[in-house]
Amino acid sequence: MFTSIASTLSLSLLKACIVILLSLVARGLLWLIDMMVVAPMFDPLKKIQGPNGSPLQNHFREVMDPSVSPNTHEKWVKSFGKTFRFHGFGRHDFRLLSVDHCVMSHILNSPIYEKPWQTRTLLTNLFGRGIFAMEGAEHKALRKLIAPAFSTQSIKAMTPIFFQKAEELRDKWESLASSPTLVEDAKFPPLPAPPHSPSPSFAEAVIDVSHWFSRATFDVIGLAGFDYHFHALQCESEEVYLAYRNMFRIADKGPKLRELVQLYFPMIEKIFPNEATRITNESRRVISEAGRQLIQSKRFAILAEKASASEIKEKDILSLLIKSNLSADISGRLSDADLLSQLSTFLFAGSDSTSLTMSWCIHLLSLHPDVQGRLRSELNSMSPCASNSSSVSGYSASTHAEAIDGLPFLDAVVRETLRLCPPVHGTMRVATRDDNIPISSPIVLRNGTIIQPGGTIHIRKGSYVHIPIEALNFSTDIWGEDARIFNPDRCSSLPHPARGPSHPGIANLMTFSFGPHACPGWKFSMLQTKIFLATLIPHFVFEPAAVIQKFNAILTRPYVYDQFEFGTRLPVKIGRVNL
């Protein structure tokens, strides 16, 4: 009897499992049919022109790979106009892309558009709940909280750090240039020949400028951000520095298939952690432990009104954040974990993005010796009272920084570098509700209907919009027919479409983005870059050492042509200038 009951129960349970399984399969099939067949039929972006493709073909490489994206953007704009759609994860996934300033200004300023939750989750997994992973009222409150840390006055107080590390890097390069070897690291294969070599050559050594600038800017943001000494320029062995470096190295590889699947099924990471997960977790443990101690000691000093006697230490970003946090309403205060997340975010964005700008600038100058010579002449023409020698009577770091910041050709070189080599190739937004986007350039729909300037295009909730920073910076309609050529002189007479207010962006560039999510530390980055260049260029001449190309991770990084497997590198020949 009991056997019969058990058998009946087992059969019933099996039937129930089969029903549940079939129900899940049916729901999955319905979801798939809706996503790939039904929903695209009613997507308003379907009406817009754009490249075609097979059912599962995507256009991510064409849009995001810097080796092909400039030609792709130019080709598509000529074929479809300034606003068009392309395929995301297949022909069913319509995405909007535009180089129309009116479209970009609307999307970057409207609260309707946010970073996709997938992007914010990836950033949170790496850096915690930093400002780049926040949206809405939370993001607005945090921007207000951190604003004092990036004010003109605060940045001016950090200039002694900029000079200190720039001079330290100069001394390191002096030592390398005086070395008899021409190869900085023998573990790499011979470099492929550069596109051209100057004659005569003044090169004394070959150095990887991207690696050295990365070490220097890490030291800068450590001192300016935390009042923490990484000593990266001297020796890459400090524990917290290595933790950050290991974590950022994982970020540079970009999300693979496993990481994308883990976004939807986070338990996989906990049950089956891989090497990347273990490295990230260990790095965050080391950073959190050191960060908690640092935050607690600074908070205690501030509350006890015993701020550090050093001017540099009083002005670090962490101290300013803690002071601002303590003065905020209790409900709006950040936890220690959130404070640390902001610093991790600033460290990645502030060190690597700035070091890349410096690296690309030296690379471009090595390819254009005439521009390099003009810049060196401008820097050498600075008045003695604005020299970087602290032995000069009345020397002031802030006065020296102001003099450097006011040099017109240096400013033009830096801006042109940022235009041609933006650290962030592009970004993405998702519509949180249906919207009508205004346009300033006509759009010809697939059925031949023309939407005139002043009209709108409809977009539905959940649609993705790509912000093509590189395409906007390379647009011939904005910058002229020589838009892809390094020409700092264009900054002295910008084409009308590149001027405000018609051109959205900070400093007449989209490189720092635009609107409420624009880079909060752009002034910090610009001034730091100028001070480093002003310290190095009078002492060294730069020549190309290899063919350099770009690849995209979170940031756009350099690599040596045909040596991608050796990672990000930007070797340049250097020689000392006889001052």
Buried (B, 14 or more C-beta within 10 A) or exposed (E): EEEEEEEEEEEEEEEEEEEEEEEEEEEEEEEEEEBBEEBBEEBBBBBBBBBEBEEEEBBEEBBBBBEEBBEBBBEBBEEBBBBBBBBBEBBBBBBBBBBBBBBBBBBBBBBBBBBEEBBBBBBBBBBBBBBBBBBEEBBEBBBEBBEBBBEEEBBBBBBBBBBBBBBBBBEBBEEBBEEEEEBBEEEBEEBBEBEEEBEEEBBBBBBBBBBBBBBBBBBBBBBBBBBBEBBBBEEBEBEBBBBBBBBBBBBBEEBEEEBEEBBEEEEBBEEEEBEBBEBBEEBBEBBBEBBBEBBEEBBEBBEEEEBBEEEBBBBBBBBBBBBBBEEBEEEEBBEBEBBBBBBBBBBBBBBBBBBBBBBBBBBBBBBBBEBBEBBBEBBEEBEEEBEBEEEEEEBBBBBBBBBBBEBEBBBBBBBBBBBBBBBBBBBBBBBBEEBEBBBBBBBBEEEEEEBEEEBBBBBBEEBBBBBBBBBBBBBBBBBBEEBBEBBBEBBEEBBEEBEEEEBBBBBBBBBBBBBBBBBBBBBBBBBBBBBBBBBBBBBBBBBBBBBBBBBBBBBBBBBBBEBEEEBBBBBBBBBBEEE
